[in-house]
Amino acid sequence: MLECEPEPYLAQLIEATCRAVSAASSEADVMALLRRMKSGAALLTALCDIGGVWPVMRVTAALTELAVASVQAALRYVLRQEAARGRLSPPSLDSPEENSGLIVLAMGKMGAGELNYSSDIDLIVFFDAKSPTLAPDIEPQPFFVRVTQALARLLQQRTGDGYCVSCRPAPAAGSGLDPGGDLD
């Protein structure tokens, strides 16, 4: 890592991890992969920051790219699992989030592309109650609440490898999510 070109190294780390998450057989494997990616990318970013290789705007952009890739990889995993269970029929299994009826919007520093080393991520999740990708017998609200809970679990549950990101969802009224306190 000390002798690499940081831009391609970071891109390869993110790409390889996202491929591995796609092939993962369990949530535990996904969590381990995402946390290892975070550790490697954070070390690379810190070295580039401290060594003056990257200006501060590139550092925050790299940390944001890492968070975006983590959220997207975790969401893809959850949606593929739901498709395998027959609850969701996405137009593409390669990108099941596209036209799935679920929208994950990054707010705050993540939305602005300005994450720093200690930033939490702020996500707002919306869903289309008339999503054509849901199986006919699936109720949209409980389904998408469970998907959102699974996404949060993959990203922030502490494991032996730490946590991937810390997030605090702002639940919708009646969603079943507890609005009090951090989830990490």
N, C-alpha and C positions, 0 to 999 in steps of 0.2 A: 504494500500500500504506500509506503514512503517514497517509492520510486516511480509510481504510476502517474499517468495523466489523469487528474481528478475528474474531469467532465465525463470521459468515456467510462471510467471506473464506476462512477455513480450510476450512469445510465445502465451499464451492464448488471450492476448489483440489483437495481430495481427490476429490470426486465427478467433476470434469472429468478428472482424471488417470486414475481408475479406468475411466471410459468410453473414454478414449483407449487405455489398455492393452488393453482388450477388442478394439479395432479394429486393434491393432498388427500389422504383418506380419512382424516379426522380433524375435528376442531383443535385438538391438542397440537397436531402437526402444523396447522395453519398458524396458531398462536406462536409456536416456536419459530417458524419461518419469518413471520412479521417482526418478532422481537430481535432476531439475529440481523435482519435487514436494518432495523432501526439502529442497533448498536454499531454496525459497520458504517452506515451512512453518517451517523453522528460523529464517529471518530474521524472519518475522512473530512467532514465539514469542519470540525474543530481544528484539525491540522491545517487545513487551507485557510481558516480564519486566523489562527495564531501565527502561522507562517507568512501571512500577508499575500498568499496566492490568490485569494478571492477577496473582493471588496465586500463590505457589509451587506449590500443589496443582493449579491450572489449567494452569500451565506443564508440569508433569510429565504431566498428563492429555493435553495437546495433543501432546506428544512421543510418548506411548504410542499415541494415536489415529493418528498418522502411521505408526508402526511396524506397527500392526495393519492399516491400510489397505494398506501396502506388501506385507506378507506375503500378505494375501488377494488383492490384485490379481495378484501374481506367481504364486501358486498357481493362481488361476483361469486365467491364461494357459497355464501348463504343462498343466493338465488338459484345457483346450479343444484344445490341440495333440494330446494323446494321443487324445482323442475323434475328432479329424479323421483320425488315422491308423488308426482302427478298433480301438484297443486298450482303449478305455474307453467305456462307454455310460451316462453319467450321467443321472439322472432329469430334470435341467434343465441346459441349456447356459448359462443365465444365471447359475446358481450350481452349477457342476459339482463343487464341493467337498462339497456337501451329500449325504450318503448315498453318498459315493464309495468308502468303505472306508478312507479316509485321515483321520487325526486329527492336527492340528498343535496342540500345547499349548504355550503361552507360560509360561515359568517365571521366577523371579527378579523383577527390577524390572519387566519387561514384564508378567508375569502379575499383579503387584500394582498395575499402572497407575501406576508411579512412575519411568518412564525419565527420565534427565537427558540433557544434551547429549552426554556422552561414553560413555553406556551401550552395551554390546554387548547383543544380544538372545539369550536362551537359549530354544531351541525343542527340544521333544521330539516326535518323529514316530512315530506308531503306525499300523499298518495291519491290516485284517481280511483274513486269509489266505483267507477264503471270501467275499470281496466279490462280490456278484452283478452289479456293474457292469463287471467285467473281461471281456474277450473270452475265450471258452473256451480258446484256445490260449496265454493269457498266464500266466506263472508270477508269482504275487503278489510274492514277495520281491525278485527283481531288478527288476521293474517299479516298485515303490514306492521302492526305493533310487534308481533313475534319476530318478524324479519328485522325490525329496528333493534329489538332487544338482543337478538343474536349478533348483529353487527357490533353493538356496543360491547358485548361480552368478548368477542374476538379481539377487539382493539384494546380494551382497558383492563381485563381481568389479569391480576398479578399471577405470574407463573414463576418457575425457577429462573426464567430468562428475563424477569421484570415485567414491564407492561409496554405496549406499543405506543399508545397515545392516551392521554387523559382527556376525557370528554364529559360534558355534562349536558345531556339532552334536555331541552325545554319541552316537556310533554304537553300534548293537547288535552283539553278537558275531557275526562272520561276515557282516556287512552289506556288506563291501567298502569301507566308508568308512575313511579313515585317522584314527585317534583322536588323533594327535599334532599339536600346534600349532594356532594360529589359521589359519583358512582365508583370512583377508584378507591 
